[in-house]
Amino acid sequence: MTPSSGAGTSALVAEDRDDANEQSPISTGPQTKTRGSEFSVLLRRVREAGLLDRRSRYYTWRIALTALAFVGGWTAFVLLGDSWWQLGVAAFLAAVFAQLAFLGHDAGHKQIFANRRANYVFGAIAGNLAIGLSIGWWVANHNRHHAHPNTEGADPDVMGVLAYSGERARTDRTFRRFIFRYQAWLFFPLLLLEAGSLHFASVRAVLRWPIPNRVWEGVLLAAHFVGYLATVFLVLSPANALVFIAVQQGLFGFYMGCTFAPNHKGMEVLRPGNSVDFLRRQVLTSRNVIGGPVIDTAMGGLNYQIEHHLFPSMPRPNLRRAQPIVEQFCAERDIPYLQTGLIASYAQALAALDAAGRFARPGAVANAETHAGV
């Protein structure tokens, strides 16, 4: 779940596109018929491998362990009382909140249950109630991202406080221009504010957007904030409570931001109205992060970003198995397929942000070309 501005009623229609993405590519240009058949071949391979099947057993134990960690963390918080050792609990709960967000993400993509309503209810409990993020806002916002990844003017994730392209950094005339200049240096510090941005966007959406079940979502969000703040301030002194909130929320946002940063930053940035077909649009704008079970768990399976974008409703544990199939398929068609280590992914992302940010600095050469998507 990532914050961004602006998504209206039309964004809600995108909720139905996740299932459609499994069936056929999005029509975007004159070559759709030929390239559409390419995606159909890949879809058939993936389906025949059983990788679109539900993984109920996996999600049962994953949900159970995460719920146990959530309850255990808050139990430890109450038992420790007014102590500076609570900073350790804050760090632990930040990680647990992120794991709940990953489960909410999976539910939003209808990966967990066969029933749409069951996925929504679980997403509302894990998102709205447990961690204070609106599932309705996130689904509407995130589906726009999936439909138009790294597309300026269409993907809300590239129109936020950072500039993915030199053109945007050069032409922006708002306060963001100053941030653009130094965004590579400011990136990690800004992530400490990510949770606050997510909460703000969720509350604003519930108050202003015509999202489904907005009253229900508002009640759950209110229950989260009242319960969270009441628990913290009843157990801790005011000063310690404020420090706990700052650490827990700051690390939660930092964790989430570090998880999403390698996925698209530094990859191809598309212009509005591009004619890139669905298959190439998803592959060329996404990056995989190589890793074993630890990385898979830490990143909620989103290190297989290419596979996730091609098959949004594919259950998380199947992404690893789909990866070699997709990589081979891309190699057969000379489609660039990028995967790298975690540290290298951050280096590439920061280098791209720095290259784009130079266009916002005084004396920048207007027509200079960079790999940042200009």
C-alpha positions in Angstrom: 0.0 0.0 0.0 1.6 3.2 -1.1 0.3 6.8 -0.8 -0.5 9.0 -3.7 -2.9 11.7 -4.6 -6.0 11.7 -6.6 -8.2 8.7 -7.6 -11.9 9.2 -8.2 -14.9 7.1 -8.8 -13.6 5.8 -12.1 -10.7 4.2 -10.2 -13.1 1.9 -8.5 -14.0 0.3 -11.9 -10.4 -0.9 -12.0 -11.1 -3.4 -9.2 -12.6 -5.7 -11.8 -9.4 -5.6 -13.9 -7.4 -7.9 -11.8 -9.4 -10.9 -12.9 -9.4 -9.6 -16.4 -5.6 -9.4 -16.4 -5.5 -13.1 -16.0 -7.6 -13.6 -19.1 -6.3 -11.3 -21.7 -3.9 -8.3 -22.1 -5.1 -4.8 -22.1 -5.6 -3.3 -25.6 -3.2 -0.4 -26.0 -2.1 -0.3 -29.7 -2.2 -1.7 -33.2 0.0 -4.7 -32.3 -2.4 -5.9 -29.6 -3.7 -8.9 -31.6 -0.2 -10.3 -32.2 1.2 -9.5 -28.8 -2.0 -10.4 -27.1 -1.5 -14.0 -28.3 1.9 -13.9 -26.7 0.4 -13.3 -23.3 -2.2 -16.0 -23.9 0.6 -18.5 -24.4 2.2 -17.4 -21.1 -1.1 -17.5 -19.4 -1.7 -21.0 -20.6 1.7 -22.2 -19.3 1.1 -20.7 -15.9 -2.4 -22.0 -15.7 -1.4 -25.5 -16.7 1.2 -25.4 -14.0 -1.6 -24.8 -11.5 -0.1 -21.5 -10.4 -3.4 -19.7 -10.4 -4.9 -22.1 -7.9 -5.8 -21.0 -4.4 -3.3 -21.8 -1.6 -5.7 -22.1 1.4 -3.3 -24.0 3.6 -0.5 -21.5 3.1 -2.7 -18.5 3.9 -4.2 -20.3 6.9 -0.9 -20.7 8.7 0.4 -17.3 7.4 -2.6 -15.5 8.8 -2.5 -17.5 12.1 1.2 -16.7 12.7 0.8 -13.0 11.9 -2.3 -12.7 14.1 -0.4 -14.5 16.9 2.5 -12.0 16.5 0.1 -9.1 16.6 -1.6 -10.2 19.8 1.8 -11.2 21.3 3.3 -7.8 20.5 0.5 -5.9 22.2 0.4 -8.3 25.1 4.2 -7.7 25.7 3.5 -4.0 25.4 0.9 -4.1 28.3 3.1 -6.4 30.5 6.2 -4.2 30.1 4.5 -1.1 31.3 6.1 2.3 31.2 9.6 1.4 30.2 12.1 2.4 27.5 12.2 -1.3 26.6 9.0 -0.5 24.7 11.1 0.7 21.9 11.9 -2.9 21.1 8.2 -3.7 21.1 7.7 -0.7 18.8 10.2 -2.1 16.3 8.5 -5.5 16.5 5.0 -4.2 16.0 6.3 -2.1 13.0 7.3 -5.4 11.3 4.0 -7.0 12.3 2.0 -4.1 10.8 3.9 -4.5 7.6 3.1 -8.2 7.4 -0.5 -7.4 8.0 -0.3 -4.9 5.2 1.1 -7.6 2.9 -1.9 -9.8 3.8 -4.2 -6.9 3.1 -2.5 -6.5 -0.2 -3.1 -10.1 -1.1 -6.7 -9.9 -0.1 -7.2 -6.8 -2.2 -6.0 -8.7 -5.2 -8.4 -11.6 -4.3 -5.5 -14.0 -3.8 -6.6 -15.5 -0.4 -10.3 -16.5 -0.8 -12.4 -17.5 -3.8 -15.2 -15.2 -2.6 -14.8 -11.5 -3.3 -16.6 -10.5 -0.2 -14.5 -12.7 2.0 -11.4 -11.0 0.6 -12.8 -7.6 1.3 -13.9 -8.4 4.8 -10.5 -9.8 5.7 -8.8 -6.8 4.0 -10.9 -4.5 6.1 -10.0 -6.3 9.3 -6.3 -6.5 8.6 -6.1 -3.0 7.0 -8.7 -0.7 8.6 -9.0 -2.2 12.0 -5.5 -3.7 12.7 -3.2 -1.1 11.1 -5.4 1.9 10.2 -5.3 1.7 6.4 -8.4 1.8 4.3 -8.8 -1.3 2.1 -11.3 0.6 -0.1 -8.9 3.4 -0.8 -6.0 1.1 -1.4 -7.9 -1.1 -3.9 -9.0 1.9 -5.9 -5.6 3.5 -5.9 -3.5 0.4 -6.3 -5.5 -1.0 -9.3 -4.7 2.3 -11.2 -1.1 1.5 -10.6 -1.4 -2.0 -11.9 -3.2 -0.8 -15.0 -0.7 1.9 -15.8 2.6 1.1 -14.0 5.2 3.9 -14.2 3.0 5.9 -16.5 3.1 9.6 -15.7 -0.4 11.1 -15.4 -2.0 7.7 -15.0 0.0 5.8 -12.3 -0.6 7.5 -8.9 2.5 6.0 -7.5 4.7 8.1 -9.8 2.9 11.4 -9.3 3.7 11.8 -5.6 6.5 13.6 -3.8 9.2 12.0 -5.9 10.0 12.5 -9.6 10.6 9.4 -11.7 11.5 11.4 -14.8 13.6 14.4 -15.6 10.8 16.0 -17.4 8.6 16.1 -14.4 11.4 17.3 -12.2 12.2 20.1 -14.7 8.6 21.3 -15.3 7.1 21.1 -11.8 6.6 24.5 -10.2 5.3 23.4 -6.7 7.1 22.9 -3.5 8.0 19.4 -4.7 10.7 20.9 -7.0 13.0 21.5 -4.0 12.5 17.9 -2.9 13.1 16.6 -6.4 16.6 18.3 -6.4 17.8 16.2 -3.5 15.4 13.3 -3.7 18.0 10.6 -3.8 19.4 11.9 -0.5 16.0 12.5 1.0 14.5 9.2 0.0 15.1 7.1 3.1 14.4 10.0 5.6 11.1 10.6 3.8 10.1 7.0 4.3 9.9 7.6 8.0 6.8 9.7 7.2 5.2 7.1 5.0 2.9 5.6 7.6 1.5 9.1 8.4 0.8 9.6 4.7 -0.9 6.3 4.4 -3.2 7.1 7.4 -4.0 10.5 6.1 -4.9 9.2 2.6 -7.1 6.5 4.2 -9.0 9.0 6.3 -9.4 11.5 3.5 -10.7 8.8 1.2 -13.3 7.6 3.7 -14.5 11.2 4.2 -14.4 12.3 0.6 -14.4 9.4 -1.9 -17.5 7.5 -2.9 -15.8 4.2 -1.9 -18.0 1.3 -1.2 -18.9 0.6 2.5 -17.4 4.0 3.5 -19.4 4.0 6.8 -18.2 0.5 7.7 -14.7 1.5 6.8 -14.9 4.7 8.8 -16.1 2.9 11.8 -13.2 0.4 11.6 -10.6 3.2 11.1 -12.0 5.1 14.1 -11.9 1.9 16.2 -8.2 1.4 15.2 -7.1 5.0 16.1 -9.1 5.1 19.3 -7.9 1.7 20.4 -4.3 2.3 19.4 -4.0 5.7 21.1 -5.9 4.7 24.2 -3.7 1.7 24.7 -0.5 3.6 24.2 -1.4 6.5 26.5 -2.9 4.4 29.2 0.3 2.3 29.5 3.0 4.9 28.9 3.6 8.3 30.2 2.8 11.1 27.7 6.5 11.6 26.7 7.1 7.9 26.3 3.9 7.4 24.4 4.8 10.0 21.9 8.3 8.4 21.4 6.7 5.0 21.0 4.3 6.2 18.4 7.0 8.0 16.5 9.3 4.9 16.5 6.6 2.4 15.7 4.9 4.4 13.0 8.2 5.6 11.5 9.6 2.2 11.3 6.4 0.8 9.9 6.4 3.4 7.1 10.2 2.9 6.5 9.7 -0.9 6.2 6.8 -0.5 3.7 8.8 2.1 1.7 11.9 -0.1 1.5 9.7 -3.0 0.3 8.2 -1.1 -2.5 11.3 1.0 -3.6 13.0 -1.8 -5.6 9.9 -2.7 -7.6 9.6 0.2 -10.2 12.0 3.0 -9.4 14.7 3.2 -12.0 12.7 1.2 -14.5 11.2 2.5 -17.8 8.9 5.4 -17.3 6.0 5.5 -19.9 4.2 8.5 -21.3 0.4 8.9 -21.3 -1.2 7.3 -24.3 1.7 4.9 -25.0 0.9 1.9 -27.2 2.9 -0.6 -25.2 1.0 -3.9 -24.9 0.1 -5.4 -21.6 2.9 -8.0 -21.4 5.7 -5.6 -22.1 4.2 -2.8 -20.1 4.3 -4.9 -17.0 7.7 -6.5 -17.6 9.6 -3.4 -18.7 8.5 -1.3 -15.8 9.1 -3.8 -13.1 12.2 -5.3 -11.4 12.5 -8.5 -9.4 14.7 -8.9 -6.3 16.6 -12.1 -6.0 16.4 -13.8 -2.7 15.5 -16.9 -0.7 12.7 -17.5 1.9 14.0 -14.7 4.1 13.7 -12.1 1.3 10.4 -13.6 0.2 8.9 -13.2 3.7 10.5 -9.8 4.4 9.1 -8.4 1.1 5.8 -10.1 1.3 6.5 -11.9 -2.0 6.6 -8.5 -3.8 10.2 -9.2 -4.8 8.6 -11.1 -7.6 7.2 -7.9 -8.9 7.1 -8.9 -12.6 5.1 -12.0 -12.0 2.8 -10.2 -9.6 2.1 -7.5 -12.2 1.4 -10.1 -14.9 -0.9 -12.2 -12.7 -2.2 -10.0 -9.8 -4.5 -12.6 -8.3 -1.8 -15.3 -8.3 -1.3 -16.4 -4.7 1.9 -15.1 -3.1 3.6 -18.5 -2.6 3.1 -19.4 -6.3 5.1 -16.3 -7.5 8.4 -18.0 -6.9 7.4 -21.0 -9.0 6.1 -18.8 -11.8 9.4 -16.8 -12.0 11.4 -19.2 -14.1 8.5 -19.7 -16.5 8.1 -16.0 -17.1 11.8 -15.4 -17.4 12.2 -18.2 -20.0 9.1 -16.8 -21.9 10.6 -13.3 -22.0 14.0 -14.7 -23.1 12.3 -16.5 -26.0 10.9 -13.2 -27.2 13.9 -11.0 -26.4 11.9 -9.0 -23.8 14.3 -7.5 -21.2 13.7 -9.2 -17.8 15.5 -7.6 -14.9 16.2 -9.2 -11.6 18.9 -8.2 -9.2 20.0 -8.4 -5.6 18.4 -6.3 -2.9 21.3 -3.8 -2.4 21.8 -3.5 -6.1 18.1 -2.7 -6.5 18.4 0.2 -4.1 21.5 1.4 -5.8 19.7 1.5 -9.2 16.6 3.1 -7.7 18.7 5.9 -6.0 20.8 6.5 -9.1 17.6 6.9 -11.2 16.1 9.3 -8.6 19.4 11.3 -8.6 19.5 11.5 -12.4 15.9 12.7 -12.6 16.4 15.2 -9.7 19.3 16.9 -11.5 16.7 18.5 -13.9 15.2 20.4 -11.0 18.5 21.9 -10.0 19.6 25.4 -11.1 21.5 25.4 -14.4 20.2 22.0 -15.4 20.4 21.4 -19.2 16.9 21.1 -20.4 17.5 18.7 -23.3 19.9 16.3 -21.4 18.8 12.7 -21.7 19.0 10.3 -18.8 17.9 6.8 -18.1 15.4 8.1 -15.6 12.6 8.1 -18.2 12.9 11.4 -20.0 
